[in-house]
């Protein structure tokens, strides 16, 4: 039986999505290599953002004519969260779904249109939060980052939480903190199986598995 036009288009979209995901994970791998090779180059999380953006652009798998079409920084969540002043959260970096972004409904939007009007029209294919854990352990965890990535109202296709840990591993407190935090992330991954959590120490020799810095396996949504 001949394939219908719709089924051919669906397969094409799925192939493009898979290609972007594979390119994205290769870009992450390059950042990991750089971080473990020269961790002192990364002074703050923004340095990691730029590095990831650079390698993702080098991959050339994201079909955009300009650098600020599909790959976006500080992109807002669909959901508005309660607080003293209710507001949207923001992701460190996203890759928008090309099919929805290049649709007429999105391309015909005006710059003055509100997020409430435009966000439901665009699917976020990949959303990323990046955290750099430095010499003095932070007092908090990362619940807010995980909430933004896993909240079903935000309709994220593939959520990624990338953690880079640069602690003085020669000191017992740092090693213990590293192990405790990894276990906490493993618990979060079990609670939210679709999130992809990376946990990378600056010293490669202390990794549990030298070939794998992912806390959880890749489980694509149905």
C-alpha beads as a LAMMPS data file, in Angstrom:
LAMMPS data file: protein, C-alpha beads

222 atoms
221 bonds

1 atom types
1 bond types

-500.0 500.0 xlo xhi
-500.0 500.0 ylo yhi
-500.0 500.0 zlo zhi

Masses

1 110.0

Atoms # bond

1 1 1 0.000 0.000 0.000
2 1 1 1.300 3.409 -0.935
3 1 1 2.096 5.781 1.890
4 1 1 -0.187 8.741 2.264
5 1 1 1.193 12.259 2.005
6 1 1 0.472 12.760 5.691
7 1 1 2.439 9.691 6.752
8 1 1 5.393 10.761 4.613
9 1 1 5.348 14.209 6.207
10 1 1 5.136 12.702 9.693
11 1 1 8.160 10.511 9.008
12 1 1 10.056 13.515 7.694
13 1 1 9.287 15.526 10.826
14 1 1 10.318 12.630 13.067
15 1 1 13.594 12.203 11.171
16 1 1 14.363 15.918 11.486
17 1 1 13.591 15.857 15.215
18 1 1 15.857 12.861 15.731
19 1 1 18.621 14.563 13.764
20 1 1 18.381 17.686 15.938
21 1 1 18.410 15.621 19.155
22 1 1 21.483 13.676 18.055
23 1 1 23.273 16.904 17.115
24 1 1 22.318 18.436 20.451
25 1 1 23.776 15.548 22.429
26 1 1 26.968 15.661 20.360
27 1 1 27.241 19.371 21.233
28 1 1 26.795 18.502 24.916
29 1 1 29.573 15.947 24.571
30 1 1 31.912 18.643 23.255
31 1 1 31.108 20.886 26.237
32 1 1 31.780 17.998 28.627
33 1 1 35.159 17.365 26.989
34 1 1 36.090 21.041 27.291
35 1 1 34.895 21.266 30.898
36 1 1 36.857 18.239 32.059
37 1 1 39.889 19.269 30.030
38 1 1 40.046 22.873 31.280
39 1 1 37.443 23.537 33.991
40 1 1 39.115 26.828 34.945
41 1 1 37.899 28.297 31.650
42 1 1 34.325 28.225 32.947
43 1 1 33.826 31.031 35.438
44 1 1 30.026 31.036 35.452
45 1 1 26.986 29.395 33.894
46 1 1 26.882 31.880 31.032
47 1 1 30.212 30.531 29.803
48 1 1 28.613 27.094 29.557
49 1 1 25.613 28.544 27.681
50 1 1 27.874 30.141 25.075
51 1 1 29.900 26.982 24.668
52 1 1 26.793 24.844 24.136
53 1 1 25.362 27.359 21.660
54 1 1 28.671 27.437 19.757
55 1 1 28.887 23.670 19.339
56 1 1 25.203 23.322 18.483
57 1 1 25.615 25.908 15.726
58 1 1 28.680 24.054 14.470
59 1 1 26.630 20.876 14.131
60 1 1 24.452 22.572 11.505
61 1 1 21.463 20.310 12.162
62 1 1 19.073 23.084 13.213
63 1 1 17.441 24.435 10.014
64 1 1 17.525 28.201 10.547
65 1 1 18.770 31.063 8.389
66 1 1 19.727 33.281 11.335
67 1 1 21.218 32.435 14.757
68 1 1 18.168 33.690 16.642
69 1 1 15.313 31.846 15.018
70 1 1 15.049 28.354 16.473
71 1 1 17.835 28.477 19.082
72 1 1 16.798 30.957 21.771
73 1 1 18.153 32.047 25.149
74 1 1 16.016 32.931 28.179
75 1 1 12.859 31.672 26.494
76 1 1 9.707 31.987 28.647
77 1 1 7.551 29.160 29.948
78 1 1 3.956 28.814 28.799
79 1 1 2.814 28.639 32.400
80 1 1 2.690 31.694 34.640
81 1 1 3.804 30.912 38.201
82 1 1 2.386 32.419 41.386
83 1 1 4.454 34.692 43.568
84 1 1 4.508 38.228 44.855
85 1 1 4.123 39.177 41.204
86 1 1 2.958 36.217 39.064
87 1 1 5.406 35.703 36.207
88 1 1 6.655 33.199 33.680
89 1 1 9.821 31.236 34.266
90 1 1 12.597 31.177 31.683
91 1 1 14.772 28.432 30.235
92 1 1 18.491 28.982 29.756
93 1 1 18.265 27.791 26.156
94 1 1 15.667 26.229 23.888
95 1 1 15.451 24.782 20.409
96 1 1 12.040 25.513 18.945
97 1 1 10.267 22.943 16.815
98 1 1 10.820 23.985 13.166
99 1 1 7.393 22.784 12.011
100 1 1 5.470 25.024 14.380
101 1 1 7.892 27.952 14.280
102 1 1 7.835 28.247 10.481
103 1 1 4.057 27.846 10.293
104 1 1 2.034 30.758 8.951
105 1 1 0.365 31.306 12.318
106 1 1 3.724 32.029 13.965
107 1 1 5.398 33.834 11.090
108 1 1 2.439 36.212 10.816
109 1 1 2.706 37.249 14.460
110 1 1 3.585 40.845 15.223
111 1 1 6.463 41.740 17.605
112 1 1 3.837 43.477 19.715
113 1 1 1.772 40.307 20.188
114 1 1 1.742 39.007 23.747
115 1 1 3.409 35.824 24.954
116 1 1 -0.053 34.587 25.907
117 1 1 -0.943 34.635 22.214
118 1 1 2.313 33.419 20.702
119 1 1 3.640 30.757 23.092
120 1 1 0.795 28.233 22.574
121 1 1 1.537 28.315 18.831
122 1 1 5.181 27.237 19.207
123 1 1 6.341 23.872 20.475
124 1 1 9.598 23.800 22.419
125 1 1 11.437 20.794 21.022
126 1 1 14.341 21.008 23.517
127 1 1 14.496 23.034 26.727
128 1 1 17.712 23.306 28.721
129 1 1 18.680 24.409 32.191
130 1 1 22.392 24.617 33.044
131 1 1 23.877 24.728 36.534
132 1 1 27.509 25.165 37.547
133 1 1 28.262 23.840 41.026
134 1 1 31.401 25.608 42.250
135 1 1 33.864 25.247 45.104
136 1 1 31.457 26.411 47.790
137 1 1 28.347 24.192 47.605
138 1 1 25.139 26.126 47.120
139 1 1 22.671 26.082 49.957
140 1 1 19.770 25.049 47.751
141 1 1 19.082 22.323 45.279
142 1 1 17.597 22.799 41.849
143 1 1 13.882 22.202 42.356
144 1 1 12.863 25.291 40.401
145 1 1 14.836 24.281 37.309
146 1 1 13.337 20.801 37.394
147 1 1 9.826 22.161 37.925
148 1 1 10.037 24.354 34.829
149 1 1 11.332 21.466 32.736
150 1 1 8.851 18.843 33.893
151 1 1 5.644 20.834 34.371
152 1 1 3.231 19.298 31.810
153 1 1 1.599 22.689 31.249
154 1 1 4.818 23.855 29.570
155 1 1 4.599 21.107 26.927
156 1 1 8.349 20.488 26.536
157 1 1 9.298 17.858 23.992
158 1 1 12.705 16.956 25.447
159 1 1 13.794 18.537 28.761
160 1 1 17.502 18.588 29.647
161 1 1 19.120 19.560 32.934
162 1 1 22.904 19.900 32.563
163 1 1 24.960 20.029 35.757
164 1 1 28.701 20.729 35.820
165 1 1 30.447 20.205 39.159
166 1 1 33.788 21.891 39.932
167 1 1 34.553 21.220 43.595
168 1 1 37.872 20.718 45.461
169 1 1 37.509 16.950 45.223
170 1 1 40.628 16.324 47.302
171 1 1 38.673 17.387 50.388
172 1 1 36.311 14.871 52.012
173 1 1 33.400 17.307 52.330
174 1 1 33.476 18.006 48.589
175 1 1 33.521 14.338 47.628
176 1 1 30.654 13.595 50.019
177 1 1 28.665 16.540 48.722
178 1 1 29.241 15.380 45.148
179 1 1 27.982 11.866 45.919
180 1 1 24.945 13.095 47.875
181 1 1 23.968 15.490 45.117
182 1 1 24.280 12.810 42.448
183 1 1 21.966 10.562 44.461
184 1 1 19.479 13.418 44.770
185 1 1 19.490 13.859 41.005
186 1 1 18.972 10.128 40.531
187 1 1 15.875 10.356 42.726
188 1 1 14.576 13.288 40.653
189 1 1 15.146 11.347 37.461
190 1 1 13.060 8.438 38.731
191 1 1 10.235 10.808 39.657
192 1 1 10.313 12.490 36.235
193 1 1 11.431 9.836 33.746
194 1 1 11.341 12.080 30.667
195 1 1 13.917 14.564 31.925
196 1 1 17.492 13.980 30.789
197 1 1 19.904 14.843 33.637
198 1 1 23.636 15.281 33.072
199 1 1 25.970 15.352 36.077
200 1 1 29.606 15.983 35.194
201 1 1 32.522 16.318 37.630
202 1 1 35.476 18.446 36.568
203 1 1 37.752 15.573 37.575
204 1 1 37.043 12.664 35.237
205 1 1 38.688 10.122 37.533
206 1 1 35.888 10.271 40.107
207 1 1 33.048 9.426 37.704
208 1 1 31.108 6.305 38.591
209 1 1 31.162 5.307 34.932
210 1 1 33.987 6.867 32.885
211 1 1 31.897 6.676 29.724
212 1 1 28.580 7.983 31.000
213 1 1 27.718 11.200 32.800
214 1 1 23.964 10.788 32.397
215 1 1 22.063 10.159 35.617
216 1 1 19.050 8.735 33.802
217 1 1 18.525 6.866 30.519
218 1 1 16.952 8.584 27.539
219 1 1 13.205 7.892 27.591
220 1 1 11.441 9.686 24.744
221 1 1 7.771 10.534 25.163
222 1 1 5.268 8.360 23.376

Bonds

1 1 1 2
2 1 2 3
3 1 3 4
4 1 4 5
5 1 5 6
6 1 6 7
7 1 7 8
8 1 8 9
9 1 9 10
10 1 10 11
11 1 11 12
12 1 12 13
13 1 13 14
14 1 14 15
15 1 15 16
16 1 16 17
17 1 17 18
18 1 18 19
19 1 19 20
20 1 20 21
21 1 21 22
22 1 22 23
23 1 23 24
24 1 24 25
25 1 25 26
26 1 26 27
27 1 27 28
28 1 28 29
29 1 29 30
30 1 30 31
31 1 31 32
32 1 32 33
33 1 33 34
34 1 34 35
35 1 35 36
36 1 36 37
37 1 37 38
38 1 38 39
39 1 39 40
40 1 40 41
41 1 41 42
42 1 42 43
43 1 43 44
44 1 44 45
45 1 45 46
46 1 46 47
47 1 47 48
48 1 48 49
49 1 49 50
50 1 50 51
51 1 51 52
52 1 52 53
53 1 53 54
54 1 54 55
55 1 55 56
56 1 56 57
57 1 57 58
58 1 58 59
59 1 59 60
60 1 60 61
61 1 61 62
62 1 62 63
63 1 63 64
64 1 64 65
65 1 65 66
66 1 66 67
67 1 67 68
68 1 68 69
69 1 69 70
70 1 70 71
71 1 71 72
72 1 72 73
73 1 73 74
74 1 74 75
75 1 75 76
76 1 76 77
77 1 77 78
78 1 78 79
79 1 79 80
80 1 80 81
81 1 81 82
82 1 82 83
83 1 83 84
84 1 84 85
85 1 85 86
86 1 86 87
87 1 87 88
88 1 88 89
89 1 89 90
90 1 90 91
91 1 91 92
92 1 92 93
93 1 93 94
94 1 94 95
95 1 95 96
96 1 96 97
97 1 97 98
98 1 98 99
99 1 99 100
100 1 100 101
101 1 101 102
102 1 102 103
103 1 103 104
104 1 104 105
105 1 105 106
106 1 106 107
107 1 107 108
108 1 108 109
109 1 109 110
110 1 110 111
111 1 111 112
112 1 112 113
113 1 113 114
114 1 114 115
115 1 115 116
116 1 116 117
117 1 117 118
118 1 118 119
119 1 119 120
120 1 120 121
121 1 121 122
122 1 122 123
123 1 123 124
124 1 124 125
125 1 125 126
126 1 126 127
127 1 127 128
128 1 128 129
129 1 129 130
130 1 130 131
131 1 131 132
132 1 132 133
133 1 133 134
134 1 134 135
135 1 135 136
136 1 136 137
137 1 137 138
138 1 138 139
139 1 139 140
140 1 140 141
141 1 141 142
142 1 142 143
143 1 143 144
144 1 144 145
145 1 145 146
146 1 146 147
147 1 147 148
148 1 148 149
149 1 149 150
150 1 150 151
151 1 151 152
152 1 152 153
153 1 153 154
154 1 154 155
155 1 155 156
156 1 156 157
157 1 157 158
158 1 158 159
159 1 159 160
160 1 160 161
161 1 161 162
162 1 162 163
163 1 163 164
164 1 164 165
165 1 165 166
166 1 166 167
167 1 167 168
168 1 168 169
169 1 169 170
170 1 170 171
171 1 171 172
172 1 172 173
173 1 173 174
174 1 174 175
175 1 175 176
176 1 176 177
177 1 177 178
178 1 178 179
179 1 179 180
180 1 180 181
181 1 181 182
182 1 182 183
183 1 183 184
184 1 184 185
185 1 185 186
186 1 186 187
187 1 187 188
188 1 188 189
189 1 189 190
190 1 190 191
191 1 191 192
192 1 192 193
193 1 193 194
194 1 194 195
195 1 195 196
196 1 196 197
197 1 197 198
198 1 198 199
199 1 199 200
200 1 200 201
201 1 201 202
202 1 202 203
203 1 203 204
204 1 204 205
205 1 205 206
206 1 206 207
207 1 207 208
208 1 208 209
209 1 209 210
210 1 210 211
211 1 211 212
212 1 212 213
213 1 213 214
214 1 214 215
215 1 215 216
216 1 216 217
217 1 217 218
218 1 218 219
219 1 219 220
220 1 220 221
221 1 221 222
